[in-house]
């Protein structure tokens, strides 16, 4: 798997000075956490999940560029449909395991979002080694009280799978959102997560759940950061878990609007807002984003591409950090690069560049996105 695998070799040469690297579920934790990018959710009640993965449908056409697929047994499945969805999930996992080496090279990295530790135990007992097709488990409504149980269930699931599965804690509860309990709640969660950091692939956030606690829903024309009670909570989550010293990746919140086919080359209004929100995510320290529609994949992933100028600055800072710790003039002679305060940024930028690529001079991420959309549009004609 690699990002922008739908581009031709000519396109890659045109746009990229350094092409995105290949990765898979066995890639080192730090790189894989960055590489998840646009994480698409699909209900665990779907009976065609294994078929679409084995046929390569997840990875081409509408789903071109999809690197991360999260199969959901929580909010995406009604309570009444849950028993049937659990049985379906067990069968889907076994069908994928049976496919074995037949999994396509561009198969997305797979995760399962469960409802509880007890449900994970049930699935592990009945799916057995078939859990090995997964890279990790999303822990919903993560709190200090339930995380130890989730991690214990993850140990048992990993034993059944005969491979270590990652944890992806999801922060989305009222204890985290409400101001009077937030600090103590995040501190308690942090104490658990700090002990388990080596097997946490990323920390995820549930902005829709946060919004619902105040009866809010942002319109398609507004960013999540315009909801100040949610923005303040997201900021505190980043302040706690986004610190460079922790080595954790925190994934951005979902944007719940999408568009049908549009007249090119212009982005639809909702797509423009999503594009802008991805920039705000990255600016504030999020990496990757939860997605609910395939049309969002290219927008999110393209936003993570590193420009030639930013990469040059990062390389200069890293190169000089071993011999020089003062102030440097950037290669473009348009900014100051300070080795000490910019060092963590430089490391993060180079790591992101390896996964999403570095653009040629005079190209911006929006150019790649427009090219991808033009190609997708032409295939619809």
N, C-alpha and C positions, 0 to 999 in steps of 0.2 A: 504494500500500500504506500502511496505517496500522494500528496496534495497536487491538484491540478493535473491528474493523470489523463484527463480528457483532452489536454492540449497536445497538438502534434509536436514532433521534434523541431520543426521549423518555428512554431509558435514559441516553444521554450527558448530557442536561441534568440528569437526576436526580443522577447520581453525580459529574459533572465540573464544576469551576469553569472549567477550561481543558481542552478536548479534545485528544487526541493529534494531532500534526501528521502530514501525509502525507510519505512518503519513498520513494525508489527507489534503484536501484543507482548513480545519478549524483549522489545527495546527497553533500555534503561528507564527507570521510573521518572526521572526529571524530564527527559526528552519526550516520553510518551504522554505525560501530563500536559505538556505544551501542545503536542500534536493532535489532541482530540478535536480541537477546532469546533466546527458546527456539529453538535451532538443531537441527532434526530431521535425523537421519541416515536414509538409505535406500540399500539395496545397488545398485550400478551394474549388477547383473545383471537388474534388473527391466525387463521389456519394455514396461511401461505408463507409464513416467515422463512421456514427452512427452504422451501421450494425457490423463493426469490433469491435467497442467499446462494444456494447451490447453483442456480442458473446464471448467476452474475448480474441479475436485475438490479440488486443494490450495488451500484457502482457505475451504472451507465444510464443513458437516456435522462429521464427526469431526475434520477438519483446520482448523476455523474458528480464525482468529487466527494461523495459521502465516505467519511473515514470512521465515523462513530455512530453506532446504532444502539439505543437504549430501549430494551423491551420492558414495558411497564405493566406490572400487575397491581399497581396502587390506584392512583386517580383515574387512569385511563380505562379501568374496568369497574363496572358497577358491582355492588355487593352481591346482588342476585346472580350475576354471571361469574362470580369468582371461582366456585368449584370447577366449573367447566373450563375456565381459563387456565386454572392450575394444571388440570389434566392435559390440556392442549399444550401448555408450555413444556411439560415433561416429554410429550411426544415430539415436539419441535426440536428440543435439545437432543433427543436420541436420534432423530433423523439427521441432524447436523453431524453428530458423532459418527454415524454410519457413513456419511459422506467422506469423512476422514480427509485423506489427501486430495480429495476431489474439490475441496474448497477453493474457489477462484483466488488468484493472486490479489485481486483488488477487493476481496471480501472485507467489509468494514469490521472494525474491532467491536466486539459484542459485549454488552453489559445487561444485567437484569436488575430492575428496580422492584424490590419486594415490599410487602407491607410490614412485616415483623420478623424478628429472629425465629419465631416458631414456624412461620411460613417457609423461611429459608431452610430450616431443618427438614421440614416435610418434603420440599423439592429435592434436597440433597439425598434424602433417603430413597426417593423413588426414581430420581434421574441418575444417581450414582456418578459414574465416570463421565457421563454425558455433560456434566457441568464444566468439563475441561474445555469446551468450545468457547466459554466465556472468559473475559479478561478480568471482570470484577463485578461487584454487587453495589448498587446504590442503596444507602441506608436512609429511608425517609424520616422526616421529623426528628432529626438527630438531636439528642440532649445527653447530658452527662449521665442521666439515669438509665437510658436505654443503650447507649453506645457499648458498654462492656458486654451486654448480652448479644449485641450484633457481632462484635468481634469474636466472641466465643463461638457463635454459629458460623462465622466465616472460617474459623479454624476447622470446624467439623466439615464444612462444605469443601474446603481446600483438600482435606484428607480424602474425601470421597472422589474429588476431581483428579487427585494425584498431581496437582499443580497448585502453586500459590495464587490465590485470587486477591485482587486489590479491593480496597474499600473506597467508596465515594460517599462520604457523609453529606446529607442534604439539610441545610439550615433553612427552616421555613415556619417555625412555630411562634405563637404569641409571646412566649417567654423571651424570645430573641428580639421581637419587634417592639414590645412595650418598653418605654424608657425606664420605668422604675425597676425592671428585672433584667434589663439587657446586659449590663456590665457583669453582674454576678453570674448570669447564665453563660455568657461567652467565656468568662474566666474558667468556669467549671468544665465546659466543653474543651477548651484549650488544654486543660490539664490532662484530659484523656487522650486527645489527639496528639499531643506532644510525645506521649509514650508510644504511640502507634504510627508515627509519621512515616516510618520506613515502608509501610504497606498502604499508605493513603495515596491514591493516584491524583485526586484533586478534591477540593471542597466545592460543593455546589450550593446555589442559593435559590429560594423559591419566591420570587417577587410577586407572582400572582397570588399565592397564599398570604403573603404579607399585606397586599392591597386589600384582600377580602376582609381582613380583620377590622378595617376601617370602612368597609362598604364602598371601596374605591375601585375604579377601573379606568386606566388612562385611555384616551381615544387614540386612534391610529396616527394622529398628527403630533403626538407628544411623546417625549422620551420618558423612560422610567424615572429618570433623575428629576423630572418636573413634579413628581409626587414626593414632597419633601419628607413626609414621615417614613417613606420607604427609602429614599435617598440617604437619610441620616443613618438608617439601620445598615444599609449596604456599606456605607463609609466605615462604620464601626466594625463590621465583619472584616473588611479589608485591613483596617488598622490592626486587628488582632491576628489574622491568618495570612495576610499578604506581605508581611515583613520579610525582607530578603534573607535574614538569618534563619528563618524557619524552613526555607526550601520547599514551600507548598505552592501549588497552583490553585487559584480560586477562579471558578468558571462564572461567566456572566449570566444574567437573568434572561428569561425568555421574552421575546417580543411576539405577541399573540395575534398579529395580523399578517396576512399574506395576500398576494395579488394573483390574478389569472394572467393569461397571455396579454402582453402589452405591445403597443407600437414602439419600435425601437427608433433611435438609440436611447430614448429617455427612460429613466427609472420611474416607476409609478410612485405616487406620493408616499404610500406606505413603505415602499422599498427605500426611498430616500431617507425616511426616518430611521429605518433599521440600519442603513449604512452609517448615518450620523451616530446612532447609538453604539454601534460597534467601535467607532473612534473614541467615544466617551468611555466605553468599557476599558479599552486598552490604555487610554490616558490615565485612568484612575487605578489600574492595576489588575483588572480581570484579564484572563486569557481563555479564549473559547467562549461558546455561548450555547445555551439550550435552544433547540429549534423544534418547531411543530409542523413544518411544511418543507418539502424538498426545494421550493423556490428560494428558501433562505440560505441554503448551503453555500452557494457561490458567493453570496454577499458577505457572509460571516468570514469564510476562509480567505477571500481576497483582501479583506481588511487587515489581515495579519501579515501580509507580505511586507518585507523590509526594503526600504528605498536604498539606492546606492549611497546616497549621502549619509544616512543614518548608520549604515553598515561601516562605511569608511571611518566615521567618528568613533564607533564602538571598537573597531580594530585598532585605531590609533591609541585609544585609552588603554586597552588591554596590553598592547605592545609596550607602551611607555611605563606601565604600572610597575614593571620589574626594575626599572632604572631611573625613573623620574616620577615625582609625586606632586608636581606643581601645576601650573596653568599652561595650556597649549592652545595655539591657534589652529582651528580646524583646517582641513585640507582645502575646503571651499572658501576659506578666509571670510566666513560670515558669522562665526560664533566662537565662544570660548569653551574649550573642553578642559574641565578640571579633573585630574586623574582620581583623586581620592573620592570626592562626592559623586562622581559619575561612574565609578567602577562597577557597582551593582547593576546599574542600568546597562552598561556595556556588556556585561556577562549575559544578562537576560536577552538583550537584543541579538547577540551572536547565536545564542541557543535557539531563539525564535527563527532567525534567518536560516539556520540549518534545516528546519522543518518546512518553512513556507517559502524559502528562496529569497534571493536578492535581485532587485530589478536592475536593468541596464540604465545608464544615464538617460535623463529626460523622460523616463516613464514613471507613472504613479500607479498605485494599486487599482484605482478606478479604471485605468486603461485595460488592465487584465480582466476586470469584471465585465466591462462593456464588450470585450472580445468574446468572452464566454457566453454572455447573454445573446449576442448576435448569432453565434453558432447554434445555440439552443433554439433560438427563434427560427433560424433557417431550416432546422430539422422538423419543425412543426408545420412548415408550408407544404 
